[in-house]
Amino acid sequence: MDLVLLVCLSVYAVYCLIMIPIQYANIGETKKRFKKLNKSHNEIYDEMTFEEQQLQLNLQGNLMNLVPTLIATFIYKIRFKFNKVSQF
């Protein structure tokens, strides 16, 4: 039982390490889109295509991606806090 748990946690840790750069890139592009279009969150999501909406849902709505999303968000905020870029 311990071996199975160790293998599952190891696989999840590798998954998280792979997903952090993907989540970071997604967060960065989303923030750029918000800043460029200067619209509200809901307006931008309403204008997205179905494929883009599904991508956002899968990347940020999946519980498996909770830890990588939180880490990527933390890294993004720390990195741009020192550059004094306005946050939404």
GROMACS elastic network, one bead per residue, 0.5 to 0.9 nm:
[ bonds ]
;  ai    aj funct       b0    kb
    1     4     6  0.52178   500
    1     5     6  0.63488   500
    1     6     6  0.86425   500
    2     5     6  0.51451   500
    2     6     6  0.60877   500
    2     7     6  0.85893   500
    3     6     6  0.50197   500
    3     7     6  0.61044   500
    3     8     6  0.85721   500
    4     7     6  0.51306   500
    4     8     6  0.61434   500
    4     9     6  0.86091   500
    5     8     6  0.51075   500
    5     9     6  0.61144   500
    5    10     6  0.84692   500
    6     9     6  0.52111   500
    6    10     6  0.60490   500
    6    11     6  0.86051   500
    7    10     6  0.50368   500
    7    11     6  0.61486   500
    7    12     6  0.85862   500
    8    11     6  0.51721   500
    8    12     6  0.61903   500
    8    13     6  0.86018   500
    9    12     6  0.50227   500
    9    13     6  0.60458   500
    9    14     6  0.86477   500
   10    13     6  0.50350   500
   10    14     6  0.62882   500
   10    15     6  0.85491   500
   11    14     6  0.52021   500
   11    15     6  0.61322   500
   11    16     6  0.86416   500
   12    16     6  0.60947   500
   12    17     6  0.86075   500
   12    64     6  0.84608   500
   13    16     6  0.50541   500
   13    17     6  0.62571   500
   13    18     6  0.86990   500
   14    17     6  0.50660   500
   14    18     6  0.62736   500
   14    19     6  0.86372   500
   15    18     6  0.51682   500
   15    19     6  0.61245   500
   15    20     6  0.87220   500
   15    64     6  0.89903   500
   15    65     6  0.89724   500
   15    68     6  0.87083   500
   16    19     6  0.50372   500
   16    20     6  0.60631   500
   16    64     6  0.85969   500
   16    65     6  0.75025   500
   16    67     6  0.70870   500
   16    68     6  0.53588   500
   17    20     6  0.56043   500
   17    21     6  0.77666   500
   17    68     6  0.75089   500
   18    21     6  0.66720   500
   18    22     6  0.73288   500
   18    68     6  0.86798   500
   19    22     6  0.50837   500
   19    23     6  0.60109   500
   19    24     6  0.84753   500
   19    65     6  0.75221   500
   19    68     6  0.59767   500
   19    69     6  0.81444   500
   19    72     6  0.88835   500
   20    23     6  0.51563   500
   20    24     6  0.60395   500
   20    25     6  0.86272   500
   20    65     6  0.88715   500
   20    67     6  0.86486   500
   20    69     6  0.67912   500
   20    70     6  0.89164   500
   20    71     6  0.69320   500
   20    72     6  0.55516   500
   21    25     6  0.61287   500
   21    26     6  0.85423   500
   21    68     6  0.85919   500
   21    72     6  0.72127   500
   22    25     6  0.52537   500
   22    26     6  0.62437   500
   22    27     6  0.86982   500
   22    59     6  0.88088   500
   22    68     6  0.89272   500
   22    72     6  0.86348   500
   23    27     6  0.60986   500
   23    28     6  0.85484   500
   23    59     6  0.71532   500
   23    60     6  0.81581   500
   23    65     6  0.85560   500
   23    68     6  0.68571   500
   23    69     6  0.58221   500
   23    71     6  0.88841   500
   23    72     6  0.60000   500
   23    73     6  0.80908   500
   24    27     6  0.51457   500
   24    28     6  0.61366   500
   24    29     6  0.86348   500
   24    68     6  0.87613   500
   24    69     6  0.76591   500
   24    71     6  0.86478   500
   24    73     6  0.68710   500
   24    75     6  0.79265   500
   24    76     6  0.68416   500
   25    28     6  0.50973   500
   25    29     6  0.61534   500
   25    30     6  0.85248   500
   25    72     6  0.87031   500
   26    29     6  0.52442   500
   26    30     6  0.60848   500
   26    31     6  0.85955   500
   26    56     6  0.84124   500
   26    59     6  0.83413   500
   27    30     6  0.51268   500
   27    31     6  0.61450   500
   27    32     6  0.86077   500
   27    69     6  0.87239   500
   27    72     6  0.78715   500
   27    73     6  0.72260   500
   27    76     6  0.78581   500
   28    31     6  0.52087   500
   28    32     6  0.61994   500
   28    33     6  0.86486   500
   28    76     6  0.76263   500
   29    32     6  0.50423   500
   29    33     6  0.61413   500
   29    34     6  0.86396   500
   30    33     6  0.50810   500
   30    34     6  0.62359   500
   30    35     6  0.86670   500
   31    34     6  0.50606   500
   31    35     6  0.61859   500
   31    36     6  0.85480   500
   31    87     6  0.81707   500
   31    88     6  0.75532   500
   32    35     6  0.51081   500
   32    36     6  0.59563   500
   32    37     6  0.84959   500
   33    36     6  0.50977   500
   33    37     6  0.59750   500
   33    38     6  0.80832   500
   33    44     6  0.83078   500
   34    37     6  0.55445   500
   34    38     6  0.56930   500
   34    39     6  0.63693   500
   34    40     6  0.74765   500
   34    41     6  0.73333   500
   34    44     6  0.73943   500
   34    88     6  0.81104   500
   35    38     6  0.51980   500
   35    39     6  0.78576   500
   35    88     6  0.82875   500
   36    39     6  0.84539   500
   37    40     6  0.88235   500
   37    44     6  0.80641   500
   39    42     6  0.82385   500
   39    43     6  0.62267   500
   39    44     6  0.64363   500
   40    43     6  0.52795   500
   40    44     6  0.63884   500
   40    45     6  0.87829   500
   41    44     6  0.54478   500
   41    45     6  0.63958   500
   41    46     6  0.87121   500
   42    45     6  0.51721   500
   42    46     6  0.60442   500
   42    47     6  0.86590   500
   43    46     6  0.50981   500
   43    47     6  0.63202   500
   43    48     6  0.88683   500
   44    47     6  0.52020   500
   44    48     6  0.64315   500
   45    48     6  0.51744   500
   45    49     6  0.84617   500
   45    52     6  0.86727   500
   45    53     6  0.69539   500
   46    49     6  0.81516   500
   46    53     6  0.86286   500
   48    51     6  0.79291   500
   48    52     6  0.58427   500
   48    53     6  0.61286   500
   49    52     6  0.52698   500
   49    53     6  0.62781   500
   49    54     6  0.86877   500
   50    53     6  0.51118   500
   50    54     6  0.61858   500
   50    55     6  0.86305   500
   51    54     6  0.51331   500
   51    55     6  0.61834   500
   51    56     6  0.87059   500
   52    55     6  0.50220   500
   52    56     6  0.62464   500
   52    57     6  0.85781   500
   53    56     6  0.51697   500
   53    57     6  0.61517   500
   53    58     6  0.86374   500
   54    58     6  0.60486   500
   54    59     6  0.84531   500
   55    58     6  0.51900   500
   55    59     6  0.59946   500
   55    60     6  0.84005   500
   56    59     6  0.51939   500
   56    60     6  0.58564   500
   56    61     6  0.74671   500
   57    60     6  0.55047   500
   57    62     6  0.73002   500
   58    61     6  0.54635   500
   58    62     6  0.56202   500
   58    65     6  0.85699   500
   59    62     6  0.63439   500
   59    65     6  0.66771   500
   59    69     6  0.82206   500
   60    63     6  0.81253   500
   60    65     6  0.65798   500
   60    66     6  0.72608   500
   60    69     6  0.68608   500
   61    64     6  0.87454   500
   61    65     6  0.75037   500
   61    66     6  0.78712   500
   62    65     6  0.54007   500
   62    66     6  0.68244   500
   63    66     6  0.50921   500
   63    67     6  0.82142   500
   64    67     6  0.73225   500
   64    68     6  0.83172   500
   65    68     6  0.54051   500
   65    69     6  0.58953   500
   65    70     6  0.85111   500
   66    69     6  0.51994   500
   66    70     6  0.61631   500
   66    71     6  0.86616   500
   67    70     6  0.51954   500
   67    71     6  0.61867   500
   67    72     6  0.85496   500
   68    71     6  0.51221   500
   68    72     6  0.59573   500
   68    73     6  0.84227   500
   69    72     6  0.51115   500
   69    73     6  0.59716   500
   69    74     6  0.84568   500
   70    73     6  0.51234   500
   70    74     6  0.60975   500
   70    75     6  0.86227   500
   71    74     6  0.50701   500
   71    75     6  0.61746   500
   71    76     6  0.85565   500
   72    75     6  0.50846   500
   72    76     6  0.60343   500
   72    77     6  0.85695   500
   73    76     6  0.50184   500
   73    77     6  0.60986   500
   73    78     6  0.85220   500
   74    77     6  0.52257   500
   74    78     6  0.61164   500
   74    79     6  0.84781   500
   75    78     6  0.51699   500
   75    79     6  0.59380   500
   75    80     6  0.85375   500
   76    79     6  0.51795   500
   76    80     6  0.61280   500
   76    81     6  0.82785   500
   77    80     6  0.53693   500
   77    81     6  0.57087   500
   77    82     6  0.87728   500
   77    87     6  0.81815   500
   78    81     6  0.51652   500
   78    82     6  0.68389   500
   79    82     6  0.60536   500
   79    83     6  0.70559   500
   80    84     6  0.61974   500
   80    85     6  0.57716   500
   80    86     6  0.82462   500
   80    87     6  0.82942   500
   81    84     6  0.52330   500
   81    85     6  0.65829   500
   81    86     6  0.82438   500
   81    87     6  0.83915   500
   82    85     6  0.79472   500
   84    87     6  0.87483   500
